[in-house]
């Protein structure tokens, strides 16, 4: 019988603000992570500080933000009004304290709940803030949320504004590392939404003249089928066009906040766009109208309600409390603006209709193949057990662990067996490939649907028709670190980039990093992911340690694999750079052999013997 636990007044605790944030950081910044994923907590910390600068710009103060990143530390300097000097300490260390509760001062602000800067403070090794107002400065310093320095107000020659410097706490964000492409995209989005703003990151400058039109043109893969349609109104801006790739690609924003998981405004835009276009032509289905669309929508909402502190999904139903619904607001705007645009631009309307007809024709041709493919997928899953599923899925919106959901795509039975035995069955699934996948570069979707292996991959991920049903947040390619394993990686990435580019664009695809070596003596074991780490381990562990070279995932025992797919799992995200074209990437790597590619392979080939010390 279990021992009875006493429940008395002594069991009741009151945590102060910083203790609560540090005990439950996920409530404030979402997942922690090490910086390998775009939604990891260290980027939320940066965003929370910069959001305050953006709010100043929106209110008409300060057109420039200077950000520096060095050795894990972040500094942010804006030139707004500066925090009122007598309240500097309170603003960054007292919960539910801020200037944005007064809707007159910050009518449509990004940060409304007075939490952001406090979370950054509590989760930072050190946090420094200086406010400059009318020739005076106030400085305060903190360590993990505790005040260590509270200077008196003194004189300064600095122009008005606020300066913040912080270092994420390495005990919370283990082995963290900022990836500059993620930050560059974040800051560029701020500029698209705030024309006239300049952001400087480590001397690299970002700005935009044409708002969401620039966003689409800068990030589009290949040429659009017709010029970007750019429409603006009071509290709303939209831009869209169609491209030659598959899927639907949306960027949505609320009050300057990038809602990466969409929300009511994005749903309203998708619905309204399809309805207005359908009404204009008098026919066509929404799925055909939206196929291959690239679009962006930005709205401003009074007192927005987000579904989490990290503000990645809008939950508001109305433009302002008691006002018109967001759905009605977006629908009315597009009914007027888009319908007028299509009537005034018949040449664009003709190109758009041809694209819709093409999508309709392809969908109807594929309908029979899809039905057959689904039947084959069900049969293969029952009899071959290619997919060892998990209990929680990414499309389970009520689960607090949906972000952890992962599917490992492995090669062969031995590797999948090791991962299957050591995985977390609640959130981690395993899909086993049989041999090398087809090189899908240049093929049609019809051919790929008829390929059994890719058919099963689509069924496992639940993305045959649209991304919204995606079953796993992370799609992890887990192959051996040899020539065959690298080739399988390329074949899978080619498939995803060509037919499901949104998987990559939205940060769902990763490469599993597994150790190349195990170095150990009687007292300690080190797993090394590079030759440099191996050499360091040999020096640290002394004379003649035992060295094992892992040539394949199947050689790693399930007990050891637990170390590599648990909390310390190393994932390398598959990222498309801002200046990269999917078409050009695929043509270079997966198209016909060219002298340029041959030269690239020769220059970058790492022969396996290079990884092994001759004396070991």
KANORTA-V799796 format. One record per residue. N is the residue number from 1. RES is the residue in one letter. NEAR is the number of other ideal C-beta (glycine too) atoms within 10 Angstrom. Layout:
n=[N & N]
res=[RES & RES]
near=[NEAR & NEAR]
This chain:
n=[1 & 2 & 3 & 4 & 5 & 6 & 7 & 8 & 9 & 10 & 11 & 12 & 13 & 14 & 15 & 16 & 17 & 18 & 19 & 20 & 21 & 22 & 23 & 24 & 25 & 26 & 27 & 28 & 29 & 30 & 31 & 32 & 33 & 34 & 35 & 36 & 37 & 38 & 39 & 40 & 41 & 42 & 43 & 44 & 45 & 46 & 47 & 48 & 49 & 50 & 51 & 52 & 53 & 54 & 55 & 56 & 57 & 58 & 59 & 60 & 61 & 62 & 63 & 64 & 65 & 66 & 67 & 68 & 69 & 70 & 71 & 72 & 73 & 74 & 75 & 76 & 77 & 78 & 79 & 80 & 81 & 82 & 83 & 84 & 85 & 86 & 87 & 88 & 89 & 90 & 91 & 92 & 93 & 94 & 95 & 96 & 97 & 98 & 99 & 100 & 101 & 102 & 103 & 104 & 105 & 106 & 107 & 108 & 109 & 110 & 111 & 112 & 113 & 114 & 115 & 116 & 117 & 118 & 119 & 120 & 121 & 122 & 123 & 124 & 125 & 126 & 127 & 128 & 129 & 130 & 131 & 132 & 133 & 134 & 135 & 136 & 137 & 138 & 139 & 140 & 141 & 142 & 143 & 144 & 145 & 146 & 147 & 148 & 149 & 150 & 151 & 152 & 153 & 154 & 155 & 156 & 157 & 158 & 159 & 160 & 161 & 162 & 163 & 164 & 165 & 166 & 167 & 168 & 169 & 170 & 171 & 172 & 173 & 174 & 175 & 176 & 177 & 178 & 179 & 180 & 181 & 182 & 183 & 184 & 185 & 186 & 187 & 188 & 189 & 190 & 191 & 192 & 193 & 194 & 195 & 196 & 197 & 198 & 199 & 200 & 201 & 202 & 203 & 204 & 205 & 206 & 207 & 208 & 209 & 210 & 211 & 212 & 213 & 214 & 215 & 216 & 217 & 218 & 219 & 220 & 221 & 222 & 223 & 224 & 225 & 226 & 227 & 228 & 229 & 230 & 231 & 232 & 233 & 234 & 235 & 236 & 237 & 238 & 239 & 240 & 241 & 242 & 243 & 244 & 245 & 246 & 247 & 248 & 249 & 250 & 251 & 252 & 253 & 254 & 255 & 256 & 257 & 258 & 259 & 260 & 261 & 262 & 263 & 264 & 265 & 266 & 267 & 268 & 269 & 270 & 271 & 272 & 273 & 274 & 275 & 276 & 277 & 278 & 279 & 280 & 281 & 282 & 283 & 284 & 285 & 286 & 287 & 288 & 289 & 290 & 291 & 292 & 293 & 294 & 295 & 296 & 297 & 298 & 299 & 300 & 301 & 302 & 303 & 304 & 305 & 306 & 307 & 308 & 309 & 310 & 311 & 312 & 313 & 314 & 315 & 316 & 317 & 318 & 319 & 320 & 321 & 322 & 323 & 324 & 325 & 326 & 327 & 328 & 329 & 330 & 331 & 332 & 333 & 334 & 335 & 336 & 337 & 338 & 339 & 340 & 341 & 342 & 343 & 344 & 345 & 346 & 347 & 348 & 349 & 350 & 351 & 352 & 353 & 354 & 355 & 356 & 357 & 358 & 359 & 360 & 361 & 362 & 363 & 364 & 365 & 366 & 367 & 368 & 369 & 370 & 371 & 372 & 373 & 374 & 375 & 376 & 377 & 378 & 379 & 380 & 381 & 382 & 383 & 384 & 385 & 386 & 387 & 388 & 389 & 390 & 391 & 392 & 393 & 394 & 395 & 396 & 397 & 398 & 399 & 400 & 401 & 402 & 403 & 404 & 405 & 406 & 407 & 408 & 409 & 410 & 411 & 412 & 413 & 414 & 415 & 416 & 417 & 418 & 419 & 420 & 421 & 422 & 423 & 424 & 425 & 426 & 427 & 428 & 429 & 430 & 431 & 432 & 433 & 434 & 435 & 436 & 437 & 438 & 439 & 440 & 441 & 442 & 443 & 444 & 445 & 446 & 447 & 448 & 449 & 450 & 451 & 452 & 453 & 454 & 455 & 456 & 457 & 458 & 459 & 460 & 461 & 462 & 463 & 464 & 465 & 466 & 467 & 468 & 469 & 470 & 471 & 472 & 473 & 474 & 475 & 476 & 477 & 478 & 479 & 480 & 481 & 482 & 483 & 484 & 485 & 486 & 487 & 488 & 489 & 490 & 491 & 492 & 493 & 494 & 495 & 496 & 497 & 498 & 499 & 500 & 501 & 502 & 503 & 504 & 505 & 506 & 507 & 508 & 509 & 510 & 511 & 512 & 513 & 514 & 515 & 516 & 517 & 518 & 519 & 520 & 521 & 522 & 523 & 524 & 525 & 526 & 527 & 528 & 529 & 530 & 531 & 532 & 533 & 534 & 535 & 536 & 537 & 538 & 539 & 540 & 541 & 542 & 543 & 544 & 545 & 546 & 547 & 548 & 549 & 550 & 551 & 552 & 553 & 554 & 555 & 556 & 557 & 558 & 559 & 560 & 561 & 562 & 563 & 564 & 565 & 566 & 567 & 568 & 569 & 570 & 571 & 572 & 573 & 574 & 575 & 576 & 577 & 578 & 579 & 580 & 581 & 582 & 583 & 584 & 585 & 586 & 587 & 588 & 589 & 590 & 591 & 592 & 593 & 594 & 595 & 596 & 597 & 598 & 599 & 600 & 601 & 602 & 603 & 604 & 605 & 606 & 607 & 608 & 609 & 610 & 611 & 612 & 613 & 614 & 615 & 616]
res=[X & X & X & X & X & X & X & X & X & X & X & X & X & X & X & X & X & X & X & X & X & X & X & X & X & X & X & X & X & X & X & X & X & X & X & X & X & X & X & X & X & X & X & X & X & X & X & X & X & X & X & X & X & X & X & X & X & X & X & X & X & X & X & X & X & X & X & X & X & X & X & X & X & X & X & X & X & X & X & X & X & X & X & X & X & X & X & X & X & X & X & X & X & X & X & X & X & X & X & X & X & X & X & X & X & X & X & X & X & X & X & X & X & X & X & X & X & X & X & X & X & X & X & X & X & X & X & X & X & X & X & X & X & X & X & X & X & X & X & X & X & X & X & X & X & X & X & X & X & X & X & X & X & X & X & X & X & X & X & X & X & X & X & X & X & X & X & X & X & X & X & X & X & X & X & X & X & X & X & X & X & X & X & X & X & X & X & X & X & X & X & X & X & X & X & X & X & X & X & X & X & X & X & X & X & X & X & X & X & X & X & X & X & X & X & X & X & X & X & X & X & X & X & X & X & X & X & X & X & X & X & X & X & X & X & X & X & X & X & X & X & X & X & X & X & X & X & X & X & X & X & X & X & X & X & X & X & X & X & X & X & X & X & X & X & X & X & X & X & X & X & X & X & X & X & X & X & X & X & X & X & X & X & X & X & X & X & X & X & X & X & X & X & X & X & X & X & X & X & X & X & X & X & X & X & X & X & X & X & X & X & X & X & X & X & X & X & X & X & X & X & X & X & X & X & X & X & X & X & X & X & X & X & X & X & X & X & X & X & X & X & X & X & X & X & X & X & X & X & X & X & X & X & X & X & X & X & X & X & X & X & X & X & X & X & X & X & X & X & X & X & X & X & X & X & X & X & X & X & X & X & X & X & X & X & X & X & X & X & X & X & X & X & X & X & X & X & X & X & X & X & X & X & X & X & X & X & X & X & X & X & X & X & X & X & X & X & X & X & X & X & X & X & X & X & X & X & X & X & X & X & X & X & X & X & X & X & X & X & X & X & X & X & X & X & X & X & X & X & X & X & X & X & X & X & X & X & X & X & X & X & X & X & X & X & X & X & X & X & X & X & X & X & X & X & X & X & X & X & X & X & X & X & X & X & X & X & X & X & X & X & X & X & X & X & X & X & X & X & X & X & X & X & X & X & X & X & X & X & X & X & X & X & X & X & X & X & X & X & X & X & X & X & X & X & X & X & X & X & X & X & X & X & X & X & X & X & X & X & X & X & X & X & X & X & X & X & X & X & X & X & X & X & X & X & X & X & X & X & X & X & X & X & X & X & X & X & X & X & X & X & X & X & X & X & X & X & X & X & X & X & X & X & X & X & X & X & X & X & X & X & X & X & X & X & X & X & X & X & X & X & X & X & X & X & X & X & X & X & X & X & X & X & X & X & X]
near=[3 & 4 & 4 & 6 & 6 & 6 & 8 & 6 & 5 & 7 & 8 & 7 & 6 & 6 & 11 & 12 & 18 & 19 & 14 & 15 & 24 & 18 & 10 & 10 & 20 & 14 & 14 & 23 & 28 & 19 & 15 & 19 & 20 & 17 & 21 & 20 & 20 & 18 & 19 & 24 & 25 & 24 & 22 & 24 & 26 & 22 & 23 & 24 & 25 & 22 & 19 & 24 & 26 & 25 & 24 & 21 & 22 & 20 & 15 & 9 & 16 & 21 & 15 & 16 & 27 & 18 & 22 & 14 & 14 & 8 & 5 & 16 & 16 & 22 & 15 & 19 & 21 & 27 & 20 & 23 & 19 & 25 & 25 & 13 & 15 & 10 & 15 & 23 & 16 & 13 & 21 & 27 & 22 & 13 & 16 & 10 & 17 & 25 & 18 & 18 & 14 & 10 & 14 & 5 & 11 & 19 & 15 & 20 & 26 & 23 & 21 & 20 & 13 & 16 & 20 & 26 & 25 & 24 & 25 & 27 & 30 & 27 & 27 & 24 & 17 & 15 & 29 & 20 & 24 & 21 & 27 & 24 & 19 & 9 & 12 & 15 & 19 & 23 & 18 & 21 & 16 & 24 & 14 & 19 & 22 & 13 & 14 & 12 & 10 & 12 & 12 & 7 & 14 & 10 & 8 & 15 & 7 & 17 & 11 & 18 & 23 & 25 & 18 & 26 & 18 & 24 & 15 & 22 & 21 & 11 & 10 & 19 & 23 & 12 & 10 & 18 & 11 & 16 & 17 & 11 & 14 & 21 & 24 & 17 & 19 & 18 & 21 & 20 & 21 & 26 & 21 & 28 & 24 & 19 & 12 & 10 & 22 & 15 & 26 & 16 & 18 & 12 & 7 & 12 & 11 & 20 & 18 & 21 & 9 & 15 & 19 & 24 & 21 & 20 & 23 & 24 & 17 & 13 & 19 & 16 & 20 & 12 & 11 & 18 & 16 & 17 & 13 & 19 & 22 & 19 & 19 & 15 & 14 & 7 & 16 & 21 & 20 & 24 & 24 & 23 & 24 & 23 & 19 & 12 & 19 & 16 & 19 & 16 & 22 & 19 & 22 & 26 & 25 & 27 & 27 & 21 & 25 & 19 & 25 & 17 & 18 & 18 & 22 & 25 & 26 & 24 & 16 & 24 & 27 & 21 & 16 & 22 & 23 & 19 & 15 & 20 & 22 & 16 & 11 & 17 & 14 & 6 & 12 & 17 & 14 & 14 & 14 & 22 & 23 & 22 & 20 & 19 & 19 & 23 & 23 & 27 & 28 & 27 & 28 & 20 & 22 & 17 & 16 & 25 & 16 & 19 & 16 & 14 & 17 & 24 & 28 & 18 & 19 & 27 & 11 & 21 & 11 & 18 & 22 & 17 & 11 & 7 & 12 & 12 & 14 & 25 & 17 & 14 & 23 & 26 & 18 & 14 & 24 & 25 & 14 & 13 & 17 & 19 & 14 & 11 & 17 & 18 & 10 & 9 & 15 & 9 & 9 & 16 & 17 & 11 & 17 & 22 & 17 & 13 & 21 & 22 & 14 & 15 & 21 & 17 & 11 & 16 & 16 & 10 & 12 & 17 & 10 & 10 & 16 & 16 & 10 & 13 & 22 & 15 & 10 & 15 & 20 & 11 & 10 & 19 & 16 & 8 & 8 & 11 & 12 & 19 & 21 & 18 & 16 & 21 & 14 & 19 & 20 & 23 & 14 & 13 & 10 & 5 & 16 & 9 & 15 & 16 & 17 & 18 & 24 & 23 & 26 & 25 & 24 & 26 & 26 & 18 & 12 & 14 & 25 & 24 & 18 & 26 & 26 & 20 & 13 & 19 & 21 & 15 & 12 & 12 & 21 & 26 & 25 & 26 & 23 & 22 & 22 & 14 & 9 & 13 & 20 & 17 & 14 & 22 & 17 & 13 & 17 & 13 & 17 & 11 & 13 & 20 & 19 & 16 & 17 & 13 & 18 & 21 & 21 & 22 & 25 & 22 & 21 & 22 & 24 & 17 & 22 & 16 & 12 & 14 & 18 & 10 & 13 & 20 & 21 & 26 & 22 & 22 & 26 & 24 & 24 & 27 & 25 & 21 & 19 & 11 & 12 & 13 & 18 & 13 & 15 & 22 & 19 & 18 & 21 & 24 & 20 & 22 & 23 & 21 & 25 & 20 & 20 & 23 & 19 & 18 & 21 & 18 & 19 & 17 & 19 & 24 & 22 & 22 & 17 & 21 & 16 & 23 & 22 & 20 & 24 & 19 & 23 & 16 & 15 & 8 & 7 & 12 & 16 & 18 & 22 & 20 & 15 & 13 & 15 & 9 & 16 & 24 & 14 & 14 & 21 & 19 & 9 & 12 & 19 & 10 & 6 & 9 & 19 & 12 & 18 & 16 & 16 & 18 & 14 & 18 & 25 & 18 & 14 & 22 & 11 & 13 & 10 & 17 & 20 & 15 & 16 & 21 & 23 & 12 & 7 & 11 & 18 & 17 & 19 & 12 & 19 & 19 & 18 & 16 & 10 & 11 & 7 & 12 & 14 & 17 & 16 & 12 & 16 & 18 & 15 & 13 & 15 & 18 & 14 & 8 & 8 & 11 & 7 & 9 & 15 & 10 & 10 & 13 & 11 & 8 & 7 & 7 & 9 & 11 & 8 & 12 & 7 & 8 & 15 & 15 & 12 & 5 & 5 & 14]
